[in-house]
């Protein structure tokens, strides 16, 4: 039991040391880099959404309305 507690204590101390090293470290990402990444993400997201909107309006929605119309206008055949 004591061995288990010592192992847990050792792992906890290692993780605390790692966190302290990360906090003390002065290296950081610049504001410009972050802003550029956000702008790129927004632009790529906008392009993807515009492409999906065009795809749905030109091919998916018309096909879907045609299929639904055909499904409900079934006249039936006398067998």
Secondary structure, DSSP 8 states (H G I E B T S, - for coil): -HHHHHHHHHHHHHHHHHHHHHHH------HHHHHHHHHHHHHHHHHHHHHHHHHIIIIIHHHHHHHHHHHHT------
